Amino acid sequence: MKSPKLNHKTLQLDELSPEVLDIIETVFSGFDGAIIIDDKGTILIFTEYYEEISGFKREDVLGRHILDIFPESRLLETIETGKPIIADVWGYGHRAHIVSRIPIISRGQIIGAAGVSIFRYMDEARNFAVKFSNLSTELAYYKEQVKHLSHAKYSLAGIIGKSEAILEAKDRVRRIARTNSPVLIYGETGTGKELFAHAIHEESRRRNNPFIGVNCASIPENLLESELFGYEEGAFTGAKRGGKPGRFELANRGSIFLDEISDLPYIMQPKLLRVLQEQELERVGGTRTIPLDVRIISATNVDLRQGAGLKHFREDLFYRLNVFQVIAPPLRERREDIPMLCEYFIGKYNQENGTEIQGISKEALTLMSNYSWPGNVRELETLMERACVDADKGIIDVDNLTRFGGRNLQHQLHGAPNHPHIRSLKEGRESGEKDAIEAALKAANGNKTRAAQMLGIHRTYLYHKLKELGIVED
């Protein structure tokens, strides 16, 4: 038995029943109005809106040629070319209207065209344009705000100093910034590790993309995973509808700065290692893998290698983070930068607090140059802020440095007459470290790798300590 042949005849609009045409008209009446013609130009649908603006009655128009009613109509042009005419201005009566003309196609053949009104009047179009423009402006504003909030604030020019130590560090930043590899910034508290992180981002090709900072010590351990990697809706009680992107997602195509990385909980370390190795993550409660393009910059004030030896920090994560290392030098190794730093902070706090400080005395500079600065540049900035307020105007002298809370400086200036033989805890620790390093070098016949192994530290850290403690090798 032969299967019946299918009818492939092209449907014509004039073959539609009145009931079907009524349904189509009802649909188009939901818009601002419509005219539909067949391929010969005969008007088949004429909605109420067009009755209103034209003054023609629907029953007087249906079945007539479009050019008899609207001689300037471009609907026939749409049928001839098969191309739509979108958002065209159609002038009729005393008003201008915005219409779109769209060909109606069946089985690849044009069988008619529809004219659909988009805006009844130009005023409505202008209002729409104004609203759209306002939305675009607002969106651009918020994009700029997000960019500002998640952008690096400091450049290499913001790292003040001309000492050999600081110039060496800045030169290393320039060379490292060209890569996409992880960077570990080591430095004591107050040395400006965050400034170096910002500068690495600003010197890199990622400078126009986000820079997201995270302090690993400031986020509660139970929230850290969701903060770093985000979460899906319903992942836990209180999770936002729609979920939330984590800091890594926000930093995509840019850089993420993990400050105080040594405080990262041990249970989180393998998850960070996976992100580093795979450049992808899964949100908490999610199953979808999200690809990443993020450069990781981390900072610490402790020796992570020692932490790895004590099982506080994973050794494999340390090696992944420590592809490149930048050492932020302590202030005691760049004392020649103190006058320049003082000048910068005086200008800053004159502007912020309305003081009129013109400079600092030689005696005050000498005192600061001889001070050990355990708090580094951050301590210097705090001291200068207090001194500026104390002096108010003119020249800062020794009294301004010591009177307003500078007890460490005062102790160093006047000494400790009651107990001259007692050293500070820091001085005792440095002396002990120096003795231990010298003994290890002697036992290893000057071989630094062997000496570092004896001391349980990395060779790079040994070099740093040799320089810091001023140990001269025979």
N, C-alpha and C positions, 0 to 999 in steps of 0.2 A: 504494500500500500504506500503510495507516494504521499509525502508530507505536503500540506498546503503551502503555496507560495505566499511569502510575506509581501504586503503592499508597501513598497518603498516610495510611494508618491509623496512629494513635498506638500506639507500642510499649508493651505492658503488661509489668510485671515478672514477673507470674505466668505469662507466656507464654515466659519464658526457659527454655532447657534446663538440666538439672542440671549439664552440663559448663560452661556459661557462668557459672552461679551459683558453681560451685567456683572458677573463675578469679577472679571478683570477690571471693570470700571470701579467697582467697590474697593478693590485693592489700591488702585491708583488714587482714589479720592482721599486715602489716608495721607497722601503727600499734599503739597500745596496745589496740586492740580496736574492734569495730563491731557494731551491730545494724542491719539493713536490713529495712524493711517495705514492703509495696505500699500502694496508695491505699486499700485496705479495712482496713489495720491488721494484716495477716497477716505473721508473721515469716518472712522468706525466708533471711536470713543471720544467724548467731549465732556469733561467733568464740570461740576458745578462752579468751581473756581474760575474756569475760563468763560463760563456764562457771565459771571459777575464782572470780570474785567473787560470783556468784549462787548457786552450788551446783546449778544446773539442768544436766541433761545436754542436749547439743545435739539429740539425736534426740527428746527429750521436748518441745522448744520449737518446733522448726521446724513451720510450718503452723498454729500457734496464734495467737490474737489477742494483740496486745502488752499490752492491759490485763489479760488473764488472767494474765500472767506478772509484769508490772510495773504495778500499778494507778495509780501516780503518774507514769507516763511522759508526757512532753510531745511525743512524736513526732507524735501525731495533731494536736496544735495546729499543728505545722509544716506538715502537709499542708493543714489548713484555711485557714491564713493565707498560705501560700506564702512566709513570711519565715523566714530562718534564726535560730536561737537560739545565739549564739556564747558559748563559755566560761561555761556555766551550771553552778552547783553542783548535783550530783545525790547525794542522800544515800541510800545503800543499805547495809544491814547495819550494821556499827559504824564505817564509814568514809565520808568524803565524797570524791566524785570530781568532776572538772571535765570536762564533755562539751560538744560542740557538736552541734546538730541541724540538718541541712541538707536542704531539699527536693530531690527528684530530678525534673527536668523534661524532658519529651520533646515536641518540636514545640509548645512553649508550654503544655503541659498537665502538671499535677503527677501523677506516676505512683507516687510513693512518697516515703520519707524515710530518711535514714541518721543514726544516732546514733554519733558518733565520740568516743572518750575521748582527752582531751588530756594529762591527768596522772592517773596511777593513784591517787595519794594527795595530800592537801593538803600534806603535807610536801615533796613534790617541787615543788608549785606555789610554796610559800614559798621553797624554795631557788632556784627560777628567778627569783622576784621579787627576792630578795636579790642574785643575780648581775646581774640587769638593772639594779637600782638602783646597784650598785657600778660597773658599766660606764658608766652615765649620769653618775655622780659623777666617774669618772675622765675621761670625755670632756669634761665641763664644766671639769675642772681643766686639762686640756691646752689646751682652747680659751682659757681665761683666761691660761695661760702664753704661748701664741702671741700673744694680744692684747697682753699686757704687753711681750713682747720686740719686737713690731713697732709699738709705740705711741709717740707723741711723749712725751718725758720732760720737756720744759720748756714753760712757758707765758710769757705776757708778764710775769707777776709775777716770773718767774725772771731777767728781764733787769734788772739792778740799776742804778739811777741816776735822777737828777732833773734832769740838765742839759738845756738846750734841745735839743741834738743828739740825745740819746737819747729824749727825749719826742716829738720830731718823727718819729724812726724808728718808734717804737712806735705812734704815731697812724697812720702810713702802713700799718703791718702790719694794724691793725684794719680799715682801709678796703679794702685789697687782699684780705684773707682772705674777704670776702663773695663774691668772684667765684670762677670756676673756671679762670681764665686762668693761663698760666705766669708764674712770678716769677723774676727773676734778682737774687741778692743779691751785691752788690759790697762788698768790704772787705779791708783788709790782713790779713796773717797775725796771728791771735790776737785779732781783734776780736769773735769770737763769732757768726760767720755761721750756724753750726749752730743756735745758740739761736734765732735769728730764723726759721730754717726750721721748727723745731719749733713755734714760736709761731704761725706762719701756719697750720699744720695745726690746732692746738688752737683757734684762733679761727674756723675754718671749719665748714661744715656736715658736713665729712668727719671730724670729730674722733673719732667712734666707730668709724671704719674704720682700716685699717692705715696706718702711716707707715713706709716702708722707706727706709733710707739706703744710699747707694752712694758709695764714694770712688773716683772714676774713675782716680786715680793709683795706687791700691794693688792693682788687679787686673791680672794680666799680660794683655798685648794679645791673646794667642791664646785666652784664656779669657773675655774681656770680653763677646763676643756671646752665648755660651751662658749666662753669668751674668745678663745683662740680659734676654734674650728666651727662655731655656730651650731645651731640646732634646728631640727624640723618641728613642725607643729605637732603637739601632743607628746613630745619627747619626754617631758616630765611635768609635774604639777606646776602651773604658773607659766608654762611656755606660751609665748605669744602666738596668736593665730597667724598662720602663714610662715611661722618659723623666723629665724634671724640669722643673717650672715655673721661669721666670726671675723676676727681681726685679719686673719690670713686672706680671706676673700676680699675684704675691703682694701687690702694692700696689693691686690692682683695687678701685675704689670709694673709694680713699683717696688718699694722696699719696706720691710718690717724690722723694727728695732726692738730686740728683746733685752731690756736692761735688767741687770742683776740676774743673769741667767743661772748663776750658781744656786739661786733659791728655787729653781724649777723643781717641783716634787719629782721624786724618782719614778713614780708610777706614770708621770706624763712624758718622761724622756723618750721611751721607745716610740710614742706617737709622734713626737716632734721629729725623731730620726726618720720615720717613714715618710713624713712630708718632705723632709730634706732630700731623701733618696729618690722618691717617686714623683715629686712635684705634683701631688694630688692629695685630696683629703675627702673624708666623709663627715658630714655633720652628725652631731649627737642625735641618735634616734633615726638616722637616715640610712639609705642603702645606695643612694646615687653617688658616684664618684665625680668629684669636681676637679677639673684640671687647674693647675696654678702656674703662674709665672712670677715668682716672688724671690727677691734677693733678701737673704737673712743676714742682718748685722746684729751681733750680740755684744754685751759688755759685762765685765766682771771686775771686782776688786780683790778677788782671791785667785789662787792658783788652781785652776780646774783639774790639772793633772794630779795634784795632791788629793783633790776630792775624789778623783777616779781611783786612786790607790786606796782610799778609805771607804770605797763603795758608796760614796754619796753622789757621785756623778759618773754616768756611763762613759767608759773609755771610747767606745765607738762613736758616740755622739760628740765627744770632745774633738776627735779627729775630723769629723765632718764640719763642725763649727769653726775649727781653727785652720782653715785652708790658708787664709792670710791673717796676719796679726798686726795690729797697730798698738803701740804703747803710748799712752798719754803721759808725758813726763810730769813728775811731781814738781812743785814750785821750788823746792830747795835745789833742784838740778837746773833751774833756769832763773836764778836770782836776778840776772841782768834784765829780765823782763818786768821786774817789779815796778820801776818808775813808769813804764808805759801803761801797765795795768792800772796803776793808781790814777794816772791822768784820765784813762777811759772811765773809771768808776766815779771820779769827781765830776766829770761832765754828765754822766748818767744821773747822778743823784742831785746835782744842781738843777737839772731839768725836772726831775720828779718831785723834789721837795722844796724847790724855790730857794735853795741856799745859793750863796755867792762866793764859793771857794775858788781861789785863784791858783792854788798850788799847794805844795807840801815842802816843809823845811828839809835841809840836808841832814840834820840830826835825826829827824823822823825817818827819812829814807835809809839812813845808816842802820838805825835800830831794826827796821823791817828787813833789811838785807842780811842781817846777822841772825834773824829768827829762823827756827827750823820749819815752821808752817806745817804742822801735822794735818790741818784741815785744807791745805793747798789753796787754790784760787778762790774756792767758795769761802774759806775763812778770811782771805784778804778782802773779798767784796763786802762781807759783813762788817769787818773792821772799818773799812772806808765809809760805809753808810753811816755807822755810828759817829765816826770822826767828823764827817761833814755836818751832821746835825749839831754836834757839840761845838764846833768852831763857828758855824753859821756863815761866816764870810772871812775873806782874807786868806791867810796861810795856815795850813794844818801843822801843828807842832807835836812834840812828844807827849805833852800833857793831854792833847785831844785824843791821842791813840790809847793812852793808858787809863784816863779818868773814867771813860764811859764804858767800862766793862772789859777792857783789854788786859785781863789779869795775867794771861800767859806771857804777853810782852812785858808787863810790869815785873813779873818774876824774873824774866831773863835780864831785864835792865838792871834791877837792883840786887839780883842774886838771892841766895837763901842762906843768910848768915848763921842761923841757928843750926843748920845741918848741911854744911858745905860739902860733906863727903857723899851725900845721898844723890844718886842719879835718878832721872825720871824713868818710868817703866819702859818708855819707848827707847830711851838711850841704852838701857840694859839689854833690851831685846836685840837692838842693832849690834851691840858689842858681842853678844852671844852668837848671833848669826855670822858675824865676821870671823870669830874664832873658829866656828865649825867649818866654814867654807875654806879657810886657810889650811886647816888640818886635813880636810879631804883632798885638797889640791896637792898637798905635800905627800899624802899617802898614795895618791894616784900618779905621782911623778909629773904633775902638770897636765895630765890627760883629763880634759873637762868632761868628756862623756862618762868616763869612769867615776869621776868626782861627783857628777850629778846623780849617778846611780847610787853611790854610797849615801848621798844626802836624801835620796828619795824624791828628787825634783826633776823637772824636764831640763834639758840642756839649755834651751832658750831662756828659761827662767833663771838659770845659773848666770848666764851672761848679763841679764838684767840686774841681778843682785851684785855682781862684780862691779858694775858701773855705779849702781846706787850707793853701795857702801865704800866706794873708792878703793877697792882692793887692787893693788898693783902687783902683777905677777913677776916673779923672778925670771 
